[in-house]
């Protein structure tokens, strides 16, 4: 029997039972829609991760006070005082692959006031090296200078979020804000930076000279961390070993004693973020897969019912010369038509859903051909598996018995 005639018979059989065809298709549509949205969200998250890693700097690394802690984790036993400004100066002086170091300290949840308005933000104490090491400069006004650092000037540079919250659309340069009991003059506004690799708003910050921060804001003699900019990113592993050696010697750590600092590289940032996203995506794919499996069972059951209802049709076709493989092919083709059509509809709905999801939640989504191909592949696979048993049962019917029923 010619393929074209079998295909025509398959479409005719589906057209006669539109409601049954709809119920077979709906499970696949839901499952493929879910898979498409998951893939789009997953790819978008991966792209966002790489964007954040690039903000961190592929040719840089971070040194944090305290050993064995994840990047950005709060400490639970009070402040850690193991890193000093002199450590940063020693690294820059002794390691040839270091292009720049930016020691800094910070105060989380600091309250900044301007007249009757106030905002909770992070206060950073930084040196002028922060700008070139982070490749992050003032968009208006100027950044912290060597002179500011030398004379412990009460000046600051604010992020765009702080500007918007405290001053609205007004130009804040030259205005004064209060950090604790100390008044600072705003001398610049930072370039917008967005979200950090750790998920925080990098525009909701206030920057003061490190010397001013340590004496007037926090009254400490230690720093929170050091960002290191490398000349050659290919030598990052070698440089990390040298940094560890120098810091352990400076901190007088005996052999076998754990580090009292932590070094984070771009590779660690990427691996950690991708692990989190990957685990989340696996969970979502499993949920979507369950929908597809449920849809497959529905299709198989409905097709088995269809075989019972169409015994007369099957017997007549066999009596007129249709072979077992023709009957088997027709029923298998019917399930494939239903599932592939449902897959295409699911892909379209998935793209629409992904776009709406991105617009409403501001989550990153990325529409790609990978979602299209996987959607078609999954729907075809479900259709093939779900149609096997009904197709075999239909082909196994004997013409005389089928016509008698």
Long-range contacts (C-beta under 8 A, 24 or more apart in sequence): 1-321, 1-322, 1-323, 1-326, 3-329, 6-326, 6-329, 6-330, 6-333, 7-333, 9-330, 10-330, 10-331, 10-333, 10-334, 10-337, 11-337, 13-306, 13-310, 13-330, 13-334, 14-334, 14-337, 14-338, 17-306, 20-302, 20-306, 21-338, 23-298, 23-302, 24-298, 24-299, 24-302, 24-303, 24-335, 24-338, 24-339, 24-342, 25-338, 25-339, 25-341, 25-342, 25-345, 26-295, 26-342, 27-291, 27-292, 27-294, 27-295, 27-296, 27-298, 27-299, 27-342, 28-292, 28-295, 28-299, 28-338, 28-339, 28-342, 28-343, 28-346, 28-379, 28-382, 28-383, 29-342, 29-345, 29-346, 29-349, 30-291, 30-295, 30-346, 31-288, 31-289, 31-291, 31-292, 31-294, 31-295, 31-346, 31-378, 31-382, 32-292, 32-342, 32-343, 32-345, 32-346, 32-347, 32-350, 32-375, 32-378, 32-379, 33-346, 33-347, 33-349, 33-350, 33-353, 34-284, 34-287, 34-288, 34-291, 34-350, 35-285, 35-288, 35-289, 35-292, 35-346, 35-350, 35-371, 35-374, 35-375, 35-378, 36-346, 36-347, 36-349, 36-350, 36-351, 36-353, 36-354, 36-371, 36-375, 37-350, 37-353, 37-354, 37-357, 38-281, 38-284, 38-285, 38-288, 39-368, 39-370, 39-371, 39-374, 40-350, 40-351, 40-354, 40-365, 40-366, 40-367, 40-368, 40-371, 41-281, 41-284, 41-354, 41-357, 41-363, 41-364, 41-365, 42-277, 42-281, 42-284, 43-365, 43-366, 43-368, 43-370, 43-371, 44-358, 44-363, 44-364, 44-365, 44-366, 45-277, 45-281, 45-363, 45-364, 46-274, 46-277, 46-366, 47-364, 47-366, 48-364, 49-197, 49-270, 49-273, 49-274, 49-277, 50-270, 52-195, 52-196, 52-197, 52-269, 52-273, 53-197, 53-266, 53-269, 53-270, 53-273, 55-193, 55-194, 55-196, 55-197, 55-202, 56-197, 56-266, 56-269, 57-134, 57-135, 57-227, 57-229, 57-266, 58-233, 58-266, 59-229, 59-230, 59-232, 59-233, 59-236, 60-133, 60-227, 60-228, 60-229, 60-230, 60-266, 61-227, 61-228, 61-230, 61-236, 61-239, 61-240, 61-263, 61-264, 61-265, 61-266, 62-225, 62-226, 62-227, 62-228, 62-263, 62-264, 63-87, 63-225, 63-226, 63-227, 63-228, 63-243, 63-247, 63-261, 63-262, 63-263, 63-264, 64-224, 64-225, 64-261, 64-262, 64-263, 64-264, 65-222, 65-223, 65-224, 65-225, 65-260, 65-261, 66-260, 66-261, 66-262, 67-258, 67-259, 67-260, 67-261, 67-262, 68-258, 68-259, 68-262, 69-262, 70-272, 71-197, 71-198, 71-262, 71-264, 71-268, 71-269, 71-272, 72-198, 72-200, 74-108, 79-220, 79-222, 80-222, 80-260, 81-220, 81-221, 81-222, 82-222, 82-251, 82-260, 82-261, 83-222, 83-223, 83-224, 83-225, 83-226, 83-261, 84-221, 84-222, 84-223, 85-210, 85-223, 86-250, 87-223, 87-226, 87-247, 87-250, 88-223, 88-226, 90-246, 90-250, 91-226, 91-228, 91-243, 91-246, 91-247, 94-246, 95-239, 95-242, 95-243, 95-246, 96-231, 97-230, 97-231, 97-232, 97-235, 97-238, 97-239, 98-228, 98-229, 98-230, 98-231, 98-239, 99-229, 99-230, 99-231, 100-129, 100-132, 100-133, 100-228, 100-229, 101-129, 101-133, 101-226, 101-227, 101-228, 101-229, 102-126, 102-127, 102-129, 102-130, 102-133, 102-134, 102-226, 102-227, 102-228, 102-229, 103-127, 103-210, 103-223, 103-225, 103-226, 104-130, 104-210, 104-223, 104-224, 104-225, 104-226, 104-227, 105-210, 105-213, 105-214, 105-218, 105-220, 105-222, 105-223, 105-224, 106-224, 107-213, 107-217, 107-218, 110-179, 110-180, 110-206, 110-217, 111-179, 111-180, 112-162, 112-166, 112-177, 112-178, 112-179, 112-206, 113-177, 113-178, 114-166, 114-167, 114-172, 114-175, 114-176, 114-177, 114-178, 117-165, 117-166, 119-162, 119-165, 119-166, 119-204, 121-159, 121-161, 121-162, 121-204, 121-205, 121-206, 122-200, 122-204, 122-205, 122-206, 123-179, 123-205, 123-206, 123-208, 123-213, 123-217, 124-205, 124-206, 124-207, 124-208, 124-213, 125-207, 125-208, 125-209, 125-210, 125-211, 125-212, 125-213, 125-214, 125-217, 125-218, 125-223, 126-207, 126-208, 126-209, 126-210, 126-213, 127-209, 127-210, 130-207, 130-227, 132-229, 133-227, 133-228, 133-229, 134-227, 136-190, 136-191, 136-193, 137-190, 137-191, 138-188, 138-189, 138-190, 138-191, 139-188, 139-189, 139-190, 139-191, 139-192, 140-171, 140-173, 140-188, 140-189, 141-173, 141-186, 141-187, 141-188, 141-189, 142-187, 142-188, 143-188, 143-207, 144-207, 144-208, 144-209, 148-209, 148-212, 149-209, 149-210, 149-211, 150-211, 152-209, 152-211, 152-212, 152-215, 152-216, 153-209, 153-212, 154-182, 154-183, 154-184, 154-185, 154-208, 154-212, 154-216, 155-184, 155-185, 155-186, 155-187, 155-208, 155-209, 155-212, 156-184, 156-185, 156-186, 156-187, 156-206, 156-207, 156-208, 157-186, 157-187, 157-188, 157-189, 157-190, 157-206, 157-207, 158-186, 158-188, 158-189, 158-190, 158-205, 158-206, 158-207, 159-189, 159-190, 159-192, 159-193, 159-201, 159-202, 159-203, 159-204, 159-205, 159-206, 160-189, 160-190, 160-192, 160-203, 161-201, 161-203, 161-204, 162-203, 162-204, 162-205, 162-206, 163-189, 177-206, 179-206, 179-208, 179-217, 180-217, 182-216, 182-217, 184-208, 197-269, 197-273, 236-265, 240-265, 292-378, 292-379, 292-382, 293-382, 295-342, 295-382, 296-382, 296-385, 296-386, 297-386, 299-335, 299-338, 299-339, 299-382, 299-383, 299-386, 299-387, 300-386, 300-387, 300-389, 300-390, 303-331, 303-334, 303-335, 303-386, 303-387, 303-390, 303-391, 304-389, 304-390, 304-393, 306-331, 306-390, 307-331, 307-390, 307-393, 307-394, 307-397, 310-394, 311-397, 311-402, 311-405, 312-402, 312-403, 312-405, 314-394, 314-397, 314-402, 315-397, 315-398, 315-399, 315-400, 315-401, 315-402, 315-403, 315-404, 315-405, 316-402, 316-403, 318-397, 318-399, 318-402, 319-399, 319-403, 324-395, 324-396, 325-395, 327-391, 327-394, 327-395, 327-397, 328-391, 328-392, 328-394, 328-395, 329-391, 330-391, 330-394, 331-387, 331-390, 331-391, 331-394, 331-395, 332-384, 332-387, 332-388, 332-391, 334-387, 335-383, 335-384, 335-386, 335-387, 335-390, 335-391, 336-380, 336-383, 336-384, 336-387, 337-383, 338-383, 339-379, 339-380, 339-382, 339-383, 339-386, 340-376, 340-379, 340-380, 340-383, 342-379, 343-375, 343-376, 343-378, 343-379, 343-380, 344-375, 344-376, 344-379, 346-375, 346-379, 347-371, 347-372, 347-375, 347-376, 350-375
